[in-house]
Amino acid sequence: MNYVVIGFFTCLFCVLFAIFLIKLVYPLVSSAWSGLSVSFGLIMLLLLKWKVTTKQGVLAGMIIGCWLLFVRSHVKFLDNNIFHRFTAFILVFLLVIVVNKITGRKNYSVPEE
């Protein structure tokens, strides 16, 4: 068979699966994007804009971000009262700043061009 035909039917199957099983697909996609945004998105922003970011701060943010989302999504009392992605984003941001201050580079200077 032609690869275009195989790709077409695969795409058609995925679209129909997503349309008819939206209650199954949406929570999976939502939790995947929330994990990416809290664990990697914040770290990328800090790496691009804050030159004092250290390896320890990045690892702490990624690990605690994943852990916070997992715990917060399984505690129904917290999940119903506070939006878990926002609080995880703020807590990870503060944690990365604290870890970077503790393990930060001493005598850091911006290289001249």
Secondary structure, 3 states (H helix, E strand, C coil): CCHHHHHHHHHHHHHHHHHHCHHHHHHHHHHHHHHHHHHHHHHHHHHHHCCCCCHHHHHHHHHHHHHHHHHHHHCHHHHHHCCHHHHHHHHHHHHHHHHHHHCCCCCCCCCCC
